[in-house]
Each structure stands twice: as structure tokens, then as C-alpha cells.
Amino acid sequence: MKPSTPWIAALLVSVLANGVLAGFLLHRTTEGPDWRQAEDEDRGRGERRHHDSRRAGFDMRDMLFALPGEAREEARQRARDNIDEIRALFAQSRQAREDFETAVRAETFDRDAAADALERLRASREALELGLQDVMLDLMSELDAETRTGMLEATRERDGNGYRRHRDDRGEGPQGDRPPPPDGPRPD
């Protein structure tokens, strides 16, 4: 086994994980099926419905989910308006991923082909992120400072399951209406 093989495998896993996360983003911005219970429907606090491996640090998607109701609906409408462009970017991303997988599976590894596929994948992913960034900045420019600050705080207070990261009440959910996870309170 070559010394670079584990790195290639790690890169492949990372690329696939990013594709999955991009799919979740598209799902959320285009109002895909919702599996939440009815009482969770409108918390207005920016709760994420999906597991996000990037719990630490800043994530623009957290800001999207923390938008007030009317601004969140505007973001969804803009995503619907640009759905053809979004679908084209996802198609480019899928094709680049397939090209990368083909290069990896080939009898003789073509490093240039794999690098080209990864570059195309990165470019399509970046285009999706930049589109989201533009929408967020436009929407945030229409909000007052207090609302923007509240959004920022909401993104810092939540983990991927909608629970507060730092809570005094170890047994209750975001608004005191949800029991703790089945295995007991979450350790902070």
C-alpha cells in the first residue's frame, strides 16, 4: 500500500460527506419532506433538522435556520426561484464525484484526472455556498441589529439536535417541552 492511499481514501470520504451535507442544504432550502413532530413546527429559533458534523465554529447554514419566519420564507422562495441553477450545480457535483470515483477505481491511478474531478467538485460546492452567502447577506441587510444579534446567539446556543449547548436545566429541551434523549441528559 502506497503512503498516499490513506490520504486518498480520507479525501474521498470527505468529498462524499460534503456532497451529503450539500444535499441536506438543498433539502432544507427547497422545503423537502419534514419529519419533525407537529409541536416542533415553528420554534422560530433557527433549529436545524439535520445532523451537522461541523458543530464547532461558524456555519452559514445555522444563520439560515435562525432567520425569522418571514425572512426564512423569503430565503426558501429565492431558492425555489433559482432551483434550475442549484440543480445544475448539483449535477456538476455528482458528475465530478463520479469522475473522481472512476479515477480511483481505475487499474492505473490517473492523479491528474482525480485532481481535476476534485477541483470541479470544489468549484460547484463553492458556487452553492456563495449563492447561500449572497442570499443571507441580502436578507440580513433588511433586518435590524437586534434581530441579527438574536440570530447569531441562536446559532451559538444550538447543537445539531436542537438542544441548547449550555443549559441549566439538564432534563429539558429547547423550550422545556421536550424530554431528554432516551439515554438521559446530554453531557456538555
BADORO-588469 format. One record per atom (N, C-alpha, C): residue number from 1; residue in three letters; x, y, z. Coordinates in steps of 0.2 Angstrom, whole numbers. Last residue first. Layout:
BEGIN
NUM;ALA;X;Y;Z
...
END
This chain:
BEGIN
188;ASP;-113;91;143
188;ASP;-110;96;139
188;ASP;-102;96;139
187;PRO;-122;76;140
187;PRO;-117;79;144
187;PRO;-114;85;140
186;ARG;-140;75;140
186;ARG;-133;75;136
186;ARG;-128;79;140
185;PRO;-149;64;150
185;PRO;-147;71;148
185;PRO;-140;70;145
184;GLY;-154;48;143
184;GLY;-153;53;148
184;GLY;-151;59;146
183;ASP;-156;41;132
183;ASP;-151;39;136
183;ASP;-149;44;141
182;PRO;-167;48;125
182;PRO;-168;42;128
182;PRO;-163;39;133
181;PRO;-165;66;129
181;PRO;-164;60;124
181;PRO;-165;53;128
180;PRO;-178;73;139
180;PRO;-171;72;137
180;PRO;-171;66;132
179;PRO;-194;80;131
179;PRO;-190;76;136
179;PRO;-183;75;134
178;ARG;-199;96;128
178;ARG;-196;90;125
178;ARG;-192;87;130
177;ASP;-202;109;132
177;ASP;-207;105;130
177;ASP;-205;98;127
176;GLY;-192;118;135
176;GLY;-195;115;140
176;GLY;-200;110;139
175;GLN;-187;122;123
175;GLN;-192;127;126
175;GLN;-195;123;132
174;PRO;-176;113;121
174;PRO;-175;120;119
174;PRO;-181;124;123
173;GLY;-179;101;134
173;GLY;-176;103;128
173;GLY;-176;110;127
172;GLU;-172;96;151
172;GLU;-177;98;146
172;GLU;-174;101;139
171;GLY;-163;92;160
171;GLY;-168;87;158
171;GLY;-173;90;153
170;ARG;-154;102;165
170;ARG;-152;96;162
170;ARG;-157;91;159
169;ASP;-155;118;165
169;ASP;-160;113;166
169;ASP;-158;106;162
168;ASP;-145;125;160
168;ASP;-145;124;167
168;ASP;-150;119;169
167;ARG;-135;122;146
167;ARG;-141;123;149
167;ARG;-141;122;156
166;HIS;-127;124;131
166;HIS;-126;126;138
166;HIS;-133;127;142
165;ARG;-133;121;119
165;ARG;-127;118;121
165;ARG;-125;119;129
164;ARG;-150;116;118
164;ARG;-145;121;120
164;ARG;-139;118;122
163;TYR;-155;105;104
163;TYR;-154;106;111
163;TYR;-149;112;113
162;GLY;-155;102;91
162;GLY;-159;107;93
162;GLY;-159;108;101
161;ASN;-145;94;87
161;ASN;-151;91;88
161;ASN;-156;96;91
160;GLY;-133;101;85
160;GLY;-136;98;79
160;GLY;-143;95;80
159;ASP;-136;114;97
159;ASP;-132;109;94
159;ASP;-136;106;88
158;ARG;-137;132;100
158;ARG;-140;126;97
158;ARG;-135;121;95
157;GLU;-131;144;102
157;GLU;-134;140;108
157;GLU;-137;133;106
156;ARG;-127;150;91
156;ARG;-122;148;96
156;ARG;-125;143;101
155;THR;-138;153;84
155;THR;-134;149;81
155;THR;-129;146;86
154;ALA;-144;163;93
154;ALA;-147;157;92
154;ALA;-143;151;89
153;GLU;-134;173;91
153;GLU;-135;170;98
153;GLU;-138;163;97
152;LEU;-138;177;78
152;LEU;-131;175;80
152;LEU;-131;171;86
151;MET;-151;181;80
151;MET;-149;176;75
151;MET;-143;173;77
150;GLY;-149;192;88
150;GLY;-153;186;91
150;GLY;-151;180;86
149;THR;-142;201;79
149;THR;-139;198;85
149;THR;-142;192;88
148;ARG;-153;203;70
148;ARG;-147;200;68
148;ARG;-143;197;74
147;THR;-162;209;79
147;THR;-164;203;76
147;THR;-158;199;74
146;GLU;-154;221;82
146;GLU;-157;216;87
146;GLU;-158;210;85
145;ALA;-153;227;70
145;ALA;-147;225;73
145;ALA;-149;220;79
144;ASP;-165;222;58
144;ASP;-162;227;62
144;ASP;-157;223;66
143;LEU;-164;217;40
143;LEU;-166;216;47
143;LEU;-162;221;52
142;GLU;-159;218;28
142;GLU;-166;221;29
142;GLU;-168;220;36
141;SER;-147;211;28
141;SER;-147;219;27
141;SER;-153;222;28
140;MET;-151;198;28
140;MET;-149;201;34
140;MET;-148;209;34
139;LEU;-154;196;14
139;LEU;-159;196;19
139;LEU;-157;199;26
138;ASP;-141;198;9
138;ASP;-146;202;7
138;ASP;-152;202;12
137;LEU;-134;187;16
137;LEU;-132;194;17
137;LEU;-137;199;14
136;MET;-141;176;11
136;MET;-141;178;18
136;MET;-139;185;19
135;VAL;-138;176;-3
135;VAL;-145;177;0
135;VAL;-145;179;7
134;ASP;-124;175;-2
134;ASP;-127;181;-5
134;ASP;-134;182;-3
133;GLN;-123;162;3
133;GLN;-120;168;7
133;GLN;-123;174;4
132;LEU;-128;154;-6
132;LEU;-132;155;0
132;LEU;-129;161;4
131;GLY;-119;156;-16
131;GLY;-126;158;-18
131;GLY;-130;159;-11
130;LEU;-108;151;-10
130;LEU;-108;158;-12
130;LEU;-115;161;-13
129;GLU;-111;137;-10
129;GLU;-110;141;-4
129;GLU;-110;149;-5
128;LEU;-112;134;-24
128;LEU;-118;134;-19
128;LEU;-117;138;-13
127;ALA;-98;137;-27
127;ALA;-104;141;-30
127;ALA;-110;140;-26
126;GLU;-92;127;-19
126;GLU;-91;134;-18
126;GLU;-96;138;-21
125;ARG;-97;116;-26
125;ARG;-98;116;-19
125;ARG;-97;124;-17
124;SER;-90;118;-39
124;SER;-98;118;-38
124;SER;-100;119;-31
123;ALA;-77;118;-35
123;ALA;-80;124;-38
123;ALA;-87;124;-37
122;ARG;-75;104;-30
122;ARG;-74;110;-25
122;ARG;-77;116;-28
121;LEU;-77;97;-42
121;LEU;-82;96;-36
121;LEU;-81;102;-31
120;ARG;-66;102;-49
120;ARG;-73;103;-52
120;ARG;-78;103;-46
119;GLU;-56;96;-41
119;GLU;-57;104;-42
119;GLU;-64;106;-44
118;LEU;-59;83;-42
118;LEU;-60;86;-36
118;LEU;-60;94;-36
117;ALA;-56;81;-56
117;ALA;-63;80;-54
117;ALA;-64;83;-47
116;ASP;-42;85;-56
116;ASP;-47;89;-60
116;ASP;-54;88;-57
115;ALA;-37;74;-48
115;ALA;-37;81;-46
115;ALA;-41;86;-49
114;ALA;-40;63;-57
114;ALA;-43;64;-50
114;ALA;-43;71;-47
113;ALA;-32;67;-68
113;ALA;-39;66;-68
113;ALA;-43;66;-62
112;ASP;-19;66;-61
112;ASP;-22;72;-64
112;ASP;-30;72;-65
111;ARG;-18;53;-58
111;ARG;-18;58;-52
111;ARG;-21;65;-55
110;ASP;-24;39;-61
110;ASP;-23;45;-65
110;ASP;-24;51;-60
109;PHE;-20;22;-58
109;PHE;-22;29;-55
109;PHE;-20;35;-59
108;THR;-25;9;-67
108;THR;-19;13;-66
108;THR;-22;20;-64
107;GLU;-38;4;-65
107;GLU;-32;0;-64
107;GLU;-26;4;-63
106;ALA;-49;15;-56
106;ALA;-45;13;-62
106;ALA;-39;9;-61
105;ARG;-55;20;-45
105;ARG;-56;13;-47
105;ARG;-52;11;-52
104;VAL;-52;34;-46
104;VAL;-49;30;-40
104;VAL;-50;22;-42
103;ALA;-58;38;-58
103;ALA;-51;38;-57
103;ALA;-48;34;-52
102;THR;-72;36;-53
102;THR;-69;32;-59
102;THR;-61;32;-59
101;GLU;-72;45;-43
101;GLU;-73;38;-41
101;GLU;-70;34;-47
100;PHE;-71;57;-51
100;PHE;-66;55;-46
100;PHE;-66;48;-44
99;ASP;-83;55;-58
99;ASP;-77;56;-62
99;ASP;-71;54;-57
98;GLU;-93;57;-48
98;GLU;-92;50;-52
98;GLU;-85;50;-56
97;ARG;-90;70;-44
97;ARG;-89;64;-39
97;ARG;-88;58;-43
96;ALA;-94;76;-56
96;ALA;-87;77;-54
96;ALA;-85;71;-49
95;GLN;-107;73;-56
95;GLN;-103;71;-61
95;GLN;-96;71;-59
94;ARG;-111;80;-44
94;ARG;-112;72;-45
94;ARG;-107;70;-50
93;SER;-108;93;-48
93;SER;-105;90;-42
93;SER;-106;82;-42
92;GLN;-117;95;-58
92;GLN;-110;96;-59
92;GLN;-106;92;-54
91;ALA;-129;93;-51
91;ALA;-127;89;-57
91;ALA;-120;89;-58
90;PHE;-128;104;-43
90;PHE;-128;98;-40
90;PHE;-127;92;-45
89;LEU;-129;114;-53
89;LEU;-123;114;-49
89;LEU;-123;107;-45
88;ALA;-142;112;-57
88;ALA;-136;111;-62
88;ALA;-130;111;-58
87;ARG;-149;115;-46
87;ARG;-149;108;-49
87;ARG;-143;107;-53
86;ILE;-147;129;-45
86;ILE;-145;124;-40
86;ILE;-144;117;-42
85;GLU;-153;133;-57
85;GLU;-146;134;-56
85;GLU;-143;129;-51
84;ASP;-166;129;-54
84;ASP;-163;126;-60
84;ASP;-155;127;-60
83;ILE;-170;137;-43
83;ILE;-169;129;-42
83;ILE;-165;126;-48
82;ASN;-172;150;-40
82;ASN;-165;148;-43
82;ASN;-164;140;-43
81;ASP;-184;150;-34
81;ASP;-183;154;-40
81;ASP;-177;152;-43
80;ARG;-181;143;-22
80;ARG;-186;140;-27
80;ARG;-185;144;-34
79;ALA;-173;152;-16
79;ALA;-170;145;-18
79;ALA;-175;142;-23
78;ARG;-182;162;-14
78;ARG;-176;163;-18
78;ARG;-173;157;-20
77;GLN;-191;155;-5
77;GLN;-193;157;-11
77;GLN;-187;159;-16
76;ARG;-182;153;6
76;ARG;-185;147;3
76;ARG;-187;149;-4
75;ALA;-180;167;10
75;ALA;-174;163;8
75;ALA;-177;157;4
74;GLU;-193;170;13
74;GLU;-190;173;8
74;GLU;-184;169;5
73;GLU;-194;162;25
73;GLU;-199;160;19
73;GLU;-196;164;13
72;ARG;-185;168;33
72;ARG;-184;162;31
72;ARG;-188;160;25
71;ALA;-192;180;35
71;ALA;-186;181;31
71;ALA;-184;173;29
70;GLU;-203;176;42
70;GLU;-204;179;36
70;GLU;-198;179;31
69;GLY;-196;170;54
69;GLY;-201;166;49
69;GLY;-201;169;42
68;PRO;-179;174;55
68;PRO;-186;175;57
68;PRO;-190;172;52
67;LEU;-165;163;54
67;LEU;-169;168;51
67;LEU;-176;169;54
66;ALA;-159;151;57
66;ALA;-160;156;63
66;ALA;-164;162;60
65;PHE;-155;145;46
65;PHE;-161;142;50
65;PHE;-163;146;56
64;LEU;-145;153;42
64;LEU;-151;152;38
64;LEU;-157;150;42
63;MET;-136;151;51
63;MET;-139;158;51
63;MET;-145;157;47
62;ASP;-132;138;49
62;ASP;-135;140;55
62;ASP;-139;146;55
61;ARG;-126;140;36
61;ARG;-132;137;36
61;ARG;-136;138;43
60;MET;-113;145;40
60;MET;-118;150;37
60;MET;-125;147;37
59;ASP;-105;142;54
59;ASP;-108;139;48
59;ASP;-114;143;46
58;PHE;-91;143;64
58;PHE;-96;146;61
58;PHE;-99;142;55
57;GLY;-88;130;78
57;GLY;-86;135;73
57;GLY;-92;138;69
56;ALA;-94;114;79
56;ALA;-89;119;81
56;ALA;-88;124;76
55;ARG;-101;105;71
55;ARG;-104;109;77
55;ARG;-100;114;79
54;ARG;-101;99;58
54;ARG;-97;105;59
54;ARG;-101;109;65
53;SER;-110;89;55
53;SER;-104;87;59
53;SER;-99;93;60
52;ASP;-127;89;59
52;ASP;-121;93;55
52;ASP;-115;91;59
51;HIS;-142;82;56
51;HIS;-136;81;60
51;HIS;-130;85;56
50;HIS;-156;93;54
50;HIS;-152;88;51
50;HIS;-145;87;56
49;ARG;-164;103;57
49;ARG;-167;97;57
49;ARG;-162;91;55
48;ARG;-160;117;68
48;ARG;-158;113;62
48;ARG;-162;106;63
47;GLU;-169;131;73
47;GLU;-167;124;74
47;GLU;-165;121;68
46;GLY;-172;145;74
46;GLY;-166;143;70
46;GLY;-164;135;71
45;ARG;-182;148;81
45;ARG;-176;149;84
45;ARG;-170;147;80
44;GLY;-195;145;78
44;GLY;-193;152;76
44;GLY;-186;153;79
43;ARG;-203;134;79
43;ARG;-199;137;85
43;ARG;-197;144;84
42;ASP;-214;126;72
42;ASP;-212;133;72
42;ASP;-209;136;78
41;GLU;-215;112;75
41;GLU;-215;115;68
41;GLU;-213;122;68
40;ASP;-215;104;85
40;ASP;-209;107;84
40;ASP;-209;111;78
39;GLU;-228;98;85
39;GLU;-226;104;90
39;GLU;-220;107;89
38;ALA;-227;89;75
38;ALA;-231;95;74
38;ALA;-229;100;79
37;GLN;-211;82;72
37;GLN;-217;82;75
37;GLN;-221;88;75
36;ARG;-202;81;57
36;ARG;-202;83;64
36;ARG;-210;82;66
35;TRP;-199;78;44
35;TRP;-201;73;48
35;TRP;-202;75;55
34;ASP;-204;85;28
34;ASP;-202;87;35
34;ASP;-204;81;40
33;PRO;-197;85;12
33;PRO;-201;82;17
33;PRO;-199;84;24
32;GLY;-191;102;7
32;GLY;-192;95;6
32;GLY;-196;92;12
31;GLU;-189;116;5
31;GLU;-194;113;8
31;GLU;-196;106;7
30;THR;-177;120;0
30;THR;-182;119;-5
30;THR;-188;116;-2
29;THR;-168;121;10
29;THR;-170;127;7
29;THR;-175;126;2
28;ARG;-167;107;14
28;ARG;-169;112;19
28;ARG;-172;119;15
27;HIS;-161;101;2
27;HIS;-167;99;5
27;HIS;-170;104;10
26;LEU;-149;109;2
26;LEU;-154;109;-4
26;LEU;-161;107;-1
25;LEU;-143;104;13
25;LEU;-144;111;12
25;LEU;-150;112;7
24;PHE;-142;90;10
24;PHE;-146;92;16
24;PHE;-148;99;15
23;GLY;-133;91;0
23;GLY;-139;88;-2
23;GLY;-144;90;4
22;ALA;-122;95;7
22;ALA;-125;100;2
22;ALA;-132;98;0
21;LEU;-119;84;14
21;LEU;-121;90;18
21;LEU;-124;95;13
20;VAL;-116;75;4
20;VAL;-122;74;8
20;VAL;-124;80;11
19;GLY;-104;81;-1
19;GLY;-110;81;-5
19;GLY;-116;79;-1
18;ASN;-96;80;11
18;ASN;-98;87;9
18;ASN;-104;86;4
17;ALA;-94;66;10
17;ALA;-98;69;16
17;ALA;-100;76;14
16;LEU;-87;65;-1
16;LEU;-94;62;-1
16;LEU;-98;65;5
15;VAL;-75;71;3
15;VAL;-79;74;-3
15;VAL;-86;71;-3
14;SER;-71;63;13
14;SER;-73;70;15
14;SER;-77;73;9
13;VAL;-69;51;7
13;VAL;-74;51;12
13;VAL;-76;58;13
12;LEU;-58;55;-1
12;LEU;-64;53;-4
12;LEU;-70;53;1
11;LEU;-48;59;8
11;LEU;-51;64;4
11;LEU;-58;62;1
10;ALA;-46;46;13
10;ALA;-49;51;18
10;ALA;-52;57;14
9;ALA;-41;40;2
9;ALA;-47;37;5
9;ALA;-50;42;9
8;ILE;-29;48;1
8;ILE;-34;47;-5
8;ILE;-41;45;-2
7;TRP;-23;44;13
7;TRP;-25;51;11
7;TRP;-30;52;6
6;PRO;-20;31;11
6;PRO;-25;33;16
6;PRO;-27;40;15
5;THR;-11;32;-1
5;THR;-18;28;-1
5;THR;-22;30;5
4;SER;2;36;1
4;SER;-3;41;-1
4;SER;-10;38;-1
3;PRO;10;26;3
3;PRO;9;30;8
3;PRO;3;35;7
2;LYS;3;11;-5
2;LYS;7;17;-5
2;LYS;5;21;1
1;MET;4;-6;0
1;MET;0;0;0
1;MET;4;6;0
END
